[in-house]
Every structure is written in C-alpha cells, then in structure tokens.
Amino acid sequence: MHQLAIVIPAWKPDFFRSVIASIHAQTDQRFTVYVADDGGPPAIAEMCRQYDGLDLVYHRFHENLGGTSLTDHWNRAIALTSEPWVWLFGDDDEMHPECVAHFHQRLESLPDEVSVVRFDTDVIDEAGDIRAHNPTHPATESGAEFVFDRLLGLRNSYVVEYIFRRSAFDGAGGFPDYPAAWCADDAAWFTFAGDEPIVTITGPRVRWRASRVNITGAHQSHQAEKIQAGRRFLDFVSAQVAPTSETHTDQAWSAARSKWFEDQVRYLSPLPLALIRDVTGPGSPWGRPRLERTVLAYGWTLRARFKAALRRLAVGSP
C-alpha cells in the first residue's frame, strides 16, 4: 500500500483536467488518487478515464453534499482512503512535478509525532500563469504561532498545501463544520498538529488557483456564512489556541483577533445592511469603538459598490 492518498473532492470540471495532468506528471508515482465526485457533471468521470496510467479511484456521490456542508464532503471523501497520509487537493489547483518526490524524501527523516506537513505556494490565474509567489513558511512552527500569524495577516494559507496523518484526522473527528468551510482548515491544522510542530517541505511549490468559480476567489459570495464562520473561528482561537501560547499575551491575542475580523469585513465588502449591523453591533470581535467600526464598514461598502459600478460602465454592462 502507498503511504500517500491524494484526495480530490471534485465538483467543478472547469480546471479539473489541469489538476489531473499535474498529478499525472509527478516524477514519484507512489500515491493513490481518490476522486470524490460530489454530484458534478459527467465531464469529471470522463476526464478520469483518460488517465489509465494513474492509480486512481473514482467514486461518485449522487447527493451533492458540498452545497450544504463542504467540510462534510471533505470528510466523506477522506473516508474513502486507507493510506496513512492524506493530501486534500483542490479540483482547480496544480502541483509542481517534484512535490510527491519531496514529500517522500522528507518523510524519511520526519519524527513519528509530526502529523502536519505543508508546501509553499504560488498563485496561478485561470490560464495557469503564476501571478504571485507567496512568502516561504517557517521550517517548523507550532500550531499556535501559525494561527497567530494568520490573524495578523502575515501569511497566506490554502487547504491544498497541506498533507496530514490520517490518524490525526480521525482523532480530531475530521474537519470542523464551519459554514462555507471558511476558516475550517486553519482550525484543523492547529488541531491535527497537536503539541507537535507543523513542518514545511522546501523546494517545489503547490499552485493555488485564484478564479471566479472557487469560494475564496468569489469573495462576495456566501458573505453571511463567512462572517458566521469567522466568529466561530475566533471563539475557537480564544478557547483552544490562545491558552496554549507561551509567547503572546492575552492582550496580543485580543488585538490579533480584532485585526483579523476587521480584515475580513474589508475583504468581504460590499456588505448588505443587515451584515453591517451584525459586524459593528454589540458583541462584535472587532475591537475598535462602535462608531469608528461603523464608519469604516459603511465606507468600505460604498467604495466597493462604486468600483463595481465603474467596472460595469467600462464593459458596457447594464
């Protein structure tokens, strides 16, 4: 049996051929690919059949679960596997041809206690061209340090860059059920890692695709769900992450949580009126005075709507 399962929870066929091609191009073929079709179009199965040389298991779920709980679909897709390591890969992302080879090289010297490893990432566009080289991750870091830096906006992180032990996944009960899977991965990496460090595999990079058809790229979709998930994530940070940190004070964690939530509000703008009231009202994790956060939220929404109107005018849209 292989050590590595590459699991693709598939639904979109738009870039799926590029995904499979990048996996097929791996110089080290010691893995099994599991395609968990979440009730997608027939093109997904057809493309899988074109790669007879891959050790590929195709399974179609007739119930579309990702539309109601993406993390539940991730969990049932991973349940198809039996390998000790799992790589949850996007249905629109790509990997450098040497990624699997470097994983196996790193595995030879990896302590038995370590449960989470990751690659650095590049951002590609819909044409597959590299648009950004994300900063390199630390060689090792604790789960708490990872979350703290995420809150401060010091690093990008995508599901597709992580490989984790199946035993850690099982022990945690899988990925937490956050709306739109927003922040579920960040919470999971902390939980899966436990008391051991998250280890970076240096060299080849994973290519995360920014597009209009993924949840992250379509930042103005699922806004209410993402705000709800963000609040749940910050509650998780307060209850489970911050107490394990020995390098940051409670005040530093509070400031980091506030900054992260503010960044989310800005990123998700323009917000509907009901959401503006929600993110600026009593009990908001946003630490600014209420009047100040209200002015900022309305300002970002008005500016985003103005920019959208200019774009529509530029292309002649109604």
N, C-alpha and C positions, 0 to 999 in steps of 0.2 A: 504494500500500500504506500502511496505517496505521503509525504509529510504535509503537503500544501493543497488546500482546496481554494480555488478561485471562484467565488460565488457572484453571479450577476443577477440581481433582481431586475428583470427586464420588463419594460412596458412600451418604451419608445423605440421605433425602428430607425429614427432619423439618422443616428450616427452608429448604429449597432454594428454595421459591417466593419467600420474602422476599429471598434473595440476588439472584435474577434480577430481581426487581422493583426493587431498589435500583440495579442496574446499568442497567436499562431507563430509570430516572428521571434518568440523568445529563444535564446540560444540554449537555455536549460529547460527541457520539457518535463521535468519531474513535478507534475501537478495534475490535478483533475479539475476541469471546468464544469461548474454546475450552472446552467441557465434556468432560472426560475421565472417562467413566463407568467406575468400577472394578468392574464386575460388580454394580452396585447394582440395586434393584428397578425395574420398568418406569415407576414414577411419575416418575423423573428425566427420561426421554426425553419423556414426556407433557407435563411442565411446560415443557420446552424448546420444544416445538412450539407452545405457546400464545403465544410471543413472536416472531411473524413479523417484526416491525419491527427486531429486533436483527440485527446482523451476527454470527451465531452459528454455530459449527462444532461439531456433536455427534459424538463418537466413542466407541463402546462397546468397552471391552476385556473380553473374555469371561473372561480369567483375573484373578481378584482378587489383585492384587499387594500392595495396601496392607496386607493382613492379615499378610504376612511381611516386607515392607520398604516402609514408607510413603515413604521418600525415593526408592526406585526408581520408585514410581508417580509421584511428583512429576516425576522426571527424564523419564520417558517421556511424561508429559502435556506438558511444556515442549517436547519434541521435535516435537510437532505444529505448532509455531509457526514463523513466518519473520520476525516483526516484530523490530526492534532492541531494544525494551524489553519486559520481561515483568513482569506483576503476578500473583503466585501467590496466588489468593484462596480463602478457605475456603468450604466448602459449607454453612456456617451463619452467616456473618458478613455485614455490610452496609457500605455506603459512603454518605457524605453526597452529595447530588446534585451538588455542585460539585467533587468530588475530581478527576475526569478533566480538567476545565477548568483547575484549578490546576496539575495536572501539566504540561499543555502550556504554560501561562504560564511555569512555572519552567524548562522545557526550553529556552526561547528564550535564556536567559542562562546556562545550565549549561555549565561548561567541558567540553570533549570528553573530558578524562581521568576525570571523575567517573563512576562506574559504579553507585552505590547511592544512591537517594533514599528517603525514607520520610515517612509522615504520623504525626501524633499520634493517640492512640486514646482512645475511650470504651469502657467495658464495658457490654454490654447483657445482660439476662436472657432467659429462654426466651420471655417475652412481647414482647421487643423494647424494653423500657423501659430507659433509661440508669440504671445503678446506680453508676457511678464515672467520674470524669474523670481519666484518668491524667496525671501531670505532663508538661509540654511537654519535648520533646527539645531538646538544644542545636541551634543553627542549623547548625553543622558540627562534626564531631569525627572524630578518627582512629579506625580500627578498634580499635586497642589501648585507647584511652580508653573506647570503647563496651564492650568486654569487661570491662575493669577495673571499671567502674561496675555492670555486670551481676553480677559476682561479689560485689560489696558489697551487692547488693540495693537499689541506689539508683534503679533504673528497671525498668519493665515493657517487654517487647518481644514482639511476635507476628509470625508469618510474614506475616500479611495486611496489615501496614502498609508493606511494602517493595516497591519497584519497582527492577529491576536490568537492566543491559545484558545482552542475550543473549550478546554476545561475552565478557563476564566469566564468565558461567555456563559457556560452552563451554570457556574457557581453564582453568577450575578442574576440569573434568570433572563438573560438576553438583554437586548436594548430596551431602555425605558420608553414608555408610550407617551411621547411628547407630541402635541399637535403639529402636523406637517413635518414631523421628525426634527423640528427646529431645536437645536442645542442637544438633542438626544445623543449624538456622537460624542460631544465634549464631555457630557456626564458619564458616558460609557467608558471612555478611555481612562478616566480617573478611577472608576470602579474596577475595571478589568485589571489595571496595573496594580492595585492594592498598595502594599508597602514597598514595592519594588519600582525601579526607575523605568521610564519609557525610553527606549533605545532607538537612535537614528541610524539607518543604513546609509552610508555615504556613497556617493558616486552617481549612478543613474537615477533619473527623476521620473516621477509619475506626472502625467499631463492631465490636468483637470480642465474640463471644457466649460467655458462661460458661454451660455446660449440663452435664447429666449424661451426655450422649452424645458429648462430644469427649474426646480423650485428656488434655488439660490439666485439664478440669473433673473428670473421673473420676480423681482423683489417687491413689486406692488401687488402680487397675488398672495392670498392666504394671510392678509395682514393681521386680522383679529386672532387667528390661530397662532401666528408667530409671536404676537405680544403675550398671549396666554402662556405659550411655551417658555418665553423669556422670563416671565415671572416665576414659573415653576423651576426653571433652571437656577435662578438667583436664590430661591428658597433652598434648593439642594446645596448650593455653594455655602450658604450660611450655616446649614445644619450639618453637612458632612465634609465639606472641603476645608473651609477656613479653620475649623478646630484642629486639623492635622498639621497646619502650617507652623513652623518654628521660626520663620524668617520675616513674617509680616504681622503687624499689629492688627487688632480689630478695626482701628480707625482706617488703616490702609486698605483692608478688605472692603470696608464700607464705601470708601472713595472709589475703589475699583469697580464695585457693583454699580454705583451711580453712574460712573463714566460709561460703562458698557451699555446700560439701559438708555442713556442719552444717545449714544451712537446708534442704537437700534431704532430709536424714534426718528432720528435724522435719515437713516438708511431707508426706512420703510415709508417715508413721506412721498407723496401727499397722503395724509390720513383723513378718513371721514370724521365728521364732527364727534360722533359717539366715541371713537377711539382717542381723539384728542382729549376729551373729558376724562377718559379712563386713565391715560398715561400721565395726566397732570393733576389728577384729583388726590384726595386724601389716601394715604397708604401706598402711594407710588414709591417704587425703589429709587426714583430719580431724586437725588439729594439737594438739588437747587431749591430756593424758595419758590412757592407755588406760582406767584405772579411771573417770576423770571422763566420758569419752565413753560408756562402757558404762552408767553410771548414768543419763545423760541419755537414751540411746536406749531403755532399758527404761522409764524414766519417761514419755517421750512416747508410747510404745506403750500402756502401761497407761492413761494418761489418755485417749487416743483411743478405746480399747475401752470405757472407762467411759462416755464421752459417747455412743458409738454405742448402748450398751445403754440409756441413758436415753431416746434418741430412739425406740428400738423400743418401750419401755414407754409413751411418750407417745402413740404412734399405735396401740397395742394389737397390735403385731406379735408373732409368736411368737419 
